[in-house]
Amino acid sequence: MQRSLSLSTTQITWIIVASAPVGINTLPRMINEQTEQTGWLFLVATALIIYLYMRLIIILPERYPGLSIFEITTHILGKWAGSLFILFLSLMMIVGTSLSLRLLADGIINYMLFHTPAMVIILFMLFVLFYTLTRGTETIVYINEILQPIILLTMTMIMFLVINKARFEELTPIISEQINVIQGSAVSFYPFLFIFVVVYFFPYVRNHSSLKKGIFLGISLILWISLTLFILSVTLFGTVELNYIEYPSIEFARLIQFPMLERFHIFYLIYWIIYAFTVHTVTLYAGSTGISYVSKKKNMVWIAVACTITFLISLYPDNIEKAREYAMYLNYVNLCFVFFAFPLLLLIDTIKRKVNSQ
């Protein structure tokens, strides 16, 4: 491990932003199906819950400064239980990356490379990811620090180019009569599916004030991205039409009338591919590092294994609808495990400390 690396507030922020899954591009449709125009309220409420939850999680590195999440869980739960905890967490990362890659590949096929097999696109992405991951933690951090601001600026530019076509009356009434509270709440957590990836970077946090600020800024930016995508999708297409659009963000990019650039959505797709690359560097890094720690083998071996598993799982869904369905199942599993496991970890540690102090 490159323990000499020290993460700044900015670097932590961009790592958090990179935890938002690629499927966030399909989020407007998913949340609209459950909440209609009220979805933005669900997203804001979810972001507040996530922030409070993350403030709870970062108590761990405050108690165990300089230690990795692997060392912390092993210390609290013991070798076997700690290893199972890390293994399950890492496998969720790998499965999430697989489904994310499949959604990306299907989007590229639908809008750009019409007759290209999904496996070709996925393999190409995995080769690039494998090479990047073998360069180490520092490379991953710097890649996100450079690319994420460019991605955010691109999205902001697209927003300003289409906002004149938005019909904001589509957001009224604020509270829809067609709300599925439970399903809507679950779907609204999707942008924060991999938010806990930050725990894999605990050893590189020297200043806990930077960690707190980075988490707040990262969550705020994910919320801004999610809100922008949702509000623009609803105001451009309406709640009824939105239910039939697979990739709303790509569709509203097609509305842009730009001189000498008739197929602006291709430009948006390139932006989306770059964003996917940054996301997958972080999630696959977490998955491979976790398995490497549990197995006590060299990380490069497990990067290759993680990429292979990712490739095989990504081919399992029959179509984009199945990929979306599995992604939501993963979201439910993630919600149940993460919101139960980390507070339990903290509770066990607190009890052990009180017992030992007596």
C-alpha positions as CSV (number, residue, x, y, z in Angstrom):
1,M,0.0,0.0,0.0
2,Q,1.2,3.5,-0.8
3,R,0.7,4.8,2.7
4,S,2.8,7.9,1.9
5,L,-0.2,9.2,-0.2
6,S,-2.2,11.8,1.7
7,L,-5.6,12.7,0.4
8,S,-6.7,16.3,0.3
9,T,-10.3,17.5,0.6
10,T,-10.5,17.9,-3.2
11,Q,-9.3,14.4,-3.9
12,I,-11.7,12.9,-1.3
13,T,-14.5,14.9,-3.0
14,W,-13.8,13.5,-6.4
15,I,-13.5,9.9,-5.1
16,I,-17.0,10.3,-3.5
17,V,-18.4,11.7,-6.8
18,A,-16.8,8.7,-8.6
19,S,-18.9,6.4,-6.4
20,A,-22.1,7.4,-8.2
21,P,-22.9,4.5,-10.5
22,V,-23.1,4.8,-14.3
23,G,-26.7,3.8,-14.1
24,I,-27.4,7.2,-12.7
25,N,-28.1,8.1,-16.3
26,T,-31.2,5.9,-16.2
27,L,-32.2,7.2,-12.7
28,P,-34.8,9.8,-14.0
29,R,-36.9,7.1,-15.4
30,M,-36.6,4.7,-12.5
31,I,-37.5,7.3,-9.9
32,N,-40.2,8.9,-12.1
33,E,-42.0,5.5,-12.3
34,Q,-42.3,5.5,-8.5
35,T,-42.7,9.2,-7.5
36,E,-43.4,11.1,-10.7
37,Q,-42.5,14.8,-10.4
38,T,-42.0,14.5,-6.6
39,G,-38.8,12.6,-7.1
40,W,-36.6,15.6,-6.5
41,L,-37.8,15.7,-2.9
42,F,-36.9,12.1,-2.4
43,L,-33.4,12.8,-3.7
44,V,-32.9,15.7,-1.3
45,A,-34.1,13.7,1.7
46,T,-31.9,10.7,0.7
47,A,-28.8,12.9,0.5
48,L,-29.4,14.2,4.0
49,I,-29.8,10.7,5.3
50,I,-26.6,9.6,3.5
51,Y,-24.7,12.5,4.9
52,L,-25.7,11.7,8.5
53,Y,-24.9,8.1,7.9
54,M,-21.4,8.9,6.6
55,R,-20.7,11.1,9.6
56,L,-21.4,7.9,11.6
57,I,-19.0,5.8,9.5
58,I,-16.1,8.2,9.7
59,I,-16.0,7.7,13.5
60,L,-14.1,4.5,12.7
61,P,-11.0,6.2,11.2
62,E,-11.1,8.7,14.0
63,R,-10.8,5.8,16.5
64,Y,-8.2,3.9,14.3
65,P,-6.1,6.6,12.5
66,G,-3.9,5.3,9.7
67,L,-5.5,1.9,9.6
68,S,-7.3,0.4,6.6
69,I,-10.9,-0.7,6.7
70,F,-9.5,-4.3,6.5
71,E,-7.4,-3.8,9.6
72,I,-10.2,-2.1,11.5
73,T,-12.8,-4.8,10.8
74,T,-10.4,-7.6,11.7
75,H,-9.5,-5.8,14.9
76,I,-13.2,-5.4,15.9
77,L,-14.8,-8.6,14.5
78,G,-11.8,-11.0,14.5
79,K,-10.0,-12.6,11.6
80,W,-12.8,-14.7,10.1
81,A,-15.8,-12.5,10.7
82,G,-13.7,-9.5,9.5
83,S,-12.6,-11.3,6.4
84,L,-16.2,-12.3,5.5
85,F,-17.3,-8.7,6.0
86,I,-14.7,-7.4,3.6
87,L,-15.3,-10.2,1.1
88,F,-19.0,-9.4,0.9
89,L,-18.4,-5.7,0.6
90,S,-15.8,-6.2,-2.2
91,L,-18.1,-8.7,-4.1
92,M,-20.9,-6.1,-4.0
93,M,-18.4,-3.7,-5.7
94,I,-17.5,-6.2,-8.4
95,V,-21.1,-7.1,-9.1
96,G,-22.1,-3.4,-9.2
97,T,-19.3,-2.7,-11.6
98,S,-20.4,-5.6,-13.8
99,L,-24.0,-4.3,-14.1
100,S,-22.8,-0.8,-14.6
101,L,-20.6,-1.8,-17.5
102,R,-23.5,-3.7,-19.1
103,L,-25.7,-0.6,-18.9
104,L,-22.9,1.4,-20.4
105,A,-22.4,-1.1,-23.2
106,D,-26.1,-1.2,-24.1
107,G,-26.3,2.6,-24.2
108,I,-23.3,2.8,-26.6
109,I,-24.9,0.1,-28.8
110,N,-28.3,1.9,-28.9
111,Y,-26.9,5.3,-29.7
112,M,-23.5,4.9,-31.4
113,L,-22.0,1.5,-32.2
114,F,-25.2,-0.1,-33.4
115,H,-24.0,-3.6,-34.3
116,T,-21.1,-4.0,-31.9
117,P,-21.5,-7.0,-29.5
118,A,-21.7,-5.9,-25.9
119,M,-18.8,-8.2,-24.9
120,V,-16.4,-6.3,-27.2
121,I,-17.2,-3.0,-25.6
122,I,-17.0,-4.5,-22.1
123,L,-13.7,-6.2,-22.8
124,F,-12.1,-3.0,-24.2
125,M,-13.2,-1.1,-21.0
126,L,-11.8,-3.9,-18.8
127,F,-8.4,-3.9,-20.5
128,V,-8.1,-0.1,-20.0
129,L,-9.3,-0.5,-16.4
130,F,-6.8,-3.4,-15.7
131,Y,-3.9,-1.3,-16.9
132,T,-5.0,1.7,-14.8
133,L,-5.5,-0.3,-11.7
134,T,-2.1,-1.9,-11.9
135,R,-0.6,1.7,-11.8
136,G,-1.7,1.9,-8.1
137,T,-3.8,4.0,-5.8
138,E,-2.1,7.3,-6.5
139,T,-2.9,7.0,-10.3
140,I,-6.5,6.3,-9.6
141,V,-6.8,9.4,-7.3
142,Y,-5.1,11.7,-9.8
143,I,-7.2,10.4,-12.7
144,N,-10.4,11.3,-10.8
145,E,-9.0,14.6,-9.7
146,I,-8.3,15.6,-13.3
147,L,-11.3,14.1,-15.1
148,Q,-14.2,14.6,-12.7
149,P,-14.2,18.4,-12.9
150,I,-14.1,18.2,-16.7
151,I,-17.1,15.8,-16.6
152,L,-19.0,18.1,-14.3
153,L,-18.3,21.2,-16.4
154,T,-19.5,19.2,-19.5
155,M,-22.7,18.3,-17.8
156,T,-23.3,21.9,-16.7
157,M,-22.7,23.1,-20.3
158,I,-25.3,20.6,-21.6
159,M,-27.8,21.7,-18.9
160,F,-27.5,25.4,-20.1
161,L,-27.9,24.4,-23.7
162,V,-31.3,22.6,-23.1
163,I,-32.7,24.6,-20.2
164,N,-34.5,27.0,-22.6
165,K,-36.7,24.1,-23.7
166,A,-37.7,23.0,-20.2
167,R,-41.3,23.3,-19.1
168,F,-41.0,23.8,-15.4
169,E,-44.8,23.6,-14.9
170,E,-44.3,19.8,-15.3
171,L,-42.9,19.9,-11.7
172,T,-46.3,20.9,-10.3
173,P,-48.0,19.9,-8.2
174,I,-45.0,19.3,-6.0
175,I,-46.6,16.3,-4.3
176,S,-47.9,13.8,-6.8
177,E,-50.9,11.7,-6.2
178,Q,-49.1,8.6,-7.6
179,I,-46.3,8.0,-5.1
180,N,-44.9,4.6,-4.0
181,V,-43.1,5.8,-0.9
182,I,-41.2,2.6,-0.2
183,Q,-40.1,1.9,-3.8
184,G,-39.4,5.6,-4.3
185,S,-37.2,5.8,-1.2
186,A,-35.3,2.7,-2.3
187,V,-34.7,4.0,-5.8
188,S,-33.6,7.4,-4.6
189,F,-30.7,5.7,-2.8
190,Y,-29.3,4.5,-6.1
191,P,-27.0,7.5,-6.8
192,F,-25.3,6.7,-3.5
193,L,-25.0,2.9,-4.2
194,F,-21.2,2.9,-3.7
195,I,-20.8,5.8,-1.3
196,F,-19.1,3.5,1.2
197,V,-16.1,3.1,-1.3
198,V,-14.5,5.9,0.7
199,V,-13.7,3.4,3.5
200,Y,-11.1,1.8,1.2
201,F,-9.2,5.0,1.2
202,F,-9.1,5.4,5.0
203,P,-5.3,4.7,5.2
204,Y,-4.6,7.7,3.1
205,V,-6.6,10.2,5.2
206,R,-4.2,12.2,7.4
207,N,-6.7,15.0,8.3
208,H,-10.2,14.0,9.5
209,S,-11.4,17.6,8.9
210,S,-10.6,17.0,5.2
211,L,-12.5,13.7,5.2
212,K,-15.6,15.4,6.6
213,K,-15.4,18.3,4.2
214,G,-14.7,16.0,1.2
215,I,-17.7,13.7,2.1
216,F,-20.0,16.7,2.4
217,L,-18.9,18.2,-0.9
218,G,-19.0,14.8,-2.7
219,I,-22.5,14.0,-1.5
220,S,-23.6,17.6,-2.5
221,L,-22.2,17.1,-6.0
222,I,-23.9,13.7,-6.4
223,L,-27.1,15.3,-5.3
224,W,-26.7,18.2,-7.8
225,I,-26.0,15.7,-10.6
226,S,-29.0,13.6,-9.7
227,L,-31.3,16.6,-9.3
228,T,-30.2,18.1,-12.6
229,L,-30.8,14.9,-14.5
230,F,-34.2,14.3,-12.9
231,I,-35.5,17.8,-13.1
232,L,-34.4,18.3,-16.8
233,S,-35.8,14.9,-17.8
234,V,-39.2,15.7,-16.2
235,T,-39.4,19.3,-17.6
236,L,-38.3,18.3,-21.1
237,F,-40.3,15.1,-21.6
238,G,-43.1,15.1,-18.9
239,T,-43.8,12.4,-16.4
240,V,-45.8,10.2,-18.8
241,E,-43.3,10.2,-21.7
242,L,-40.4,9.8,-19.4
243,N,-41.6,6.3,-18.4
244,Y,-40.8,5.1,-21.9
245,I,-37.3,6.6,-22.3
246,E,-34.4,4.3,-21.3
247,Y,-31.6,6.9,-21.3
248,P,-33.3,10.3,-20.6
249,S,-30.0,12.2,-20.3
250,I,-28.9,11.0,-23.8
251,E,-32.3,11.9,-25.2
252,F,-32.2,15.5,-23.9
253,A,-28.7,15.8,-25.3
254,R,-30.3,15.1,-28.7
255,L,-32.5,18.1,-28.3
256,I,-29.5,20.4,-28.4
257,Q,-29.4,22.5,-31.6
258,F,-25.7,23.3,-32.0
259,P,-24.2,24.7,-35.3
260,M,-22.1,22.2,-37.2
261,L,-22.8,19.5,-34.6
262,E,-26.1,17.9,-35.5
263,R,-25.5,14.7,-33.4
264,F,-24.6,16.3,-30.1
265,H,-25.7,13.2,-28.2
266,I,-22.5,11.5,-29.5
267,F,-20.5,14.1,-27.7
268,Y,-22.5,13.4,-24.6
269,L,-21.9,9.6,-25.0
270,I,-18.2,10.3,-25.0
271,Y,-18.6,12.2,-21.8
272,W,-20.6,9.4,-20.4
273,I,-17.9,6.8,-21.3
274,I,-15.2,8.9,-19.6
275,Y,-17.4,9.2,-16.5
276,A,-17.9,5.5,-16.5
277,F,-14.1,5.0,-16.6
278,T,-13.6,7.1,-13.5
279,V,-16.4,5.3,-11.6
280,H,-15.1,1.8,-12.5
281,T,-11.5,2.7,-11.6
282,V,-12.7,3.3,-8.0
283,T,-15.2,0.4,-7.7
284,L,-12.9,-2.2,-9.2
285,Y,-10.0,-0.9,-7.2
286,A,-12.1,-1.4,-4.0
287,G,-13.3,-4.9,-5.1
288,S,-9.8,-6.2,-6.1
289,T,-8.1,-4.7,-3.0
290,G,-10.6,-6.2,-0.6
291,I,-10.3,-9.7,-2.1
292,S,-6.5,-9.3,-2.2
293,Y,-6.4,-8.6,1.5
294,V,-8.6,-11.5,2.4
295,S,-6.6,-14.0,0.2
296,K,-3.2,-12.6,1.2
297,K,-2.1,-12.7,-2.5
298,K,-0.6,-10.0,-4.7
299,N,-3.1,-7.3,-5.7
300,M,-2.2,-7.6,-9.4
301,V,-3.4,-11.2,-9.4
302,W,-6.8,-10.2,-7.9
303,I,-7.2,-7.2,-10.2
304,A,-7.1,-9.8,-13.1
305,V,-9.5,-12.1,-11.2
306,A,-11.9,-9.2,-10.4
307,C,-11.8,-8.1,-14.1
308,T,-12.6,-11.6,-15.2
309,I,-15.5,-12.0,-12.8
310,T,-16.8,-8.6,-13.8
311,F,-16.7,-9.6,-17.5
312,L,-18.7,-12.9,-16.9
313,I,-21.3,-11.2,-14.7
314,S,-21.8,-8.4,-17.1
315,L,-22.8,-10.8,-19.8
316,Y,-25.5,-12.5,-17.7
317,P,-28.4,-10.1,-18.1
318,D,-30.3,-10.9,-21.3
319,N,-31.1,-7.2,-22.0
320,I,-31.0,-3.7,-20.6
321,E,-34.3,-4.2,-18.7
322,K,-32.8,-7.2,-16.9
323,A,-29.6,-5.3,-16.2
324,R,-31.7,-2.5,-14.6
325,E,-33.7,-5.0,-12.6
326,Y,-30.5,-6.7,-11.2
327,A,-29.0,-3.3,-10.4
328,M,-32.1,-2.5,-8.3
329,Y,-31.8,-5.9,-6.5
330,L,-28.2,-5.0,-5.7
331,N,-29.4,-1.6,-4.5
332,Y,-31.7,-3.4,-2.0
333,V,-29.0,-5.8,-0.8
334,N,-26.6,-2.9,-0.5
335,L,-29.1,-0.9,1.6
336,C,-29.8,-3.8,3.9
337,F,-26.2,-4.8,4.4
338,V,-24.4,-1.4,4.6
339,F,-27.0,0.4,6.7
340,F,-27.0,-2.6,9.1
341,A,-23.3,-3.7,9.0
342,F,-21.4,-0.4,9.6
343,P,-23.5,0.8,12.5
344,L,-23.3,-2.7,14.0
345,L,-19.5,-2.6,13.5
346,L,-19.4,0.7,15.4
347,L,-21.7,-0.6,18.1
348,I,-19.5,-3.7,18.7
349,D,-16.4,-1.5,18.9
350,T,-18.1,0.8,21.4
351,I,-19.2,-2.1,23.6
352,K,-15.7,-3.7,23.5
353,R,-14.1,-0.4,24.4
354,K,-16.4,0.1,27.4
355,V,-15.8,-3.5,28.6
356,N,-12.1,-3.1,28.3
357,S,-12.1,0.2,30.1
358,Q,-13.7,-1.4,33.2
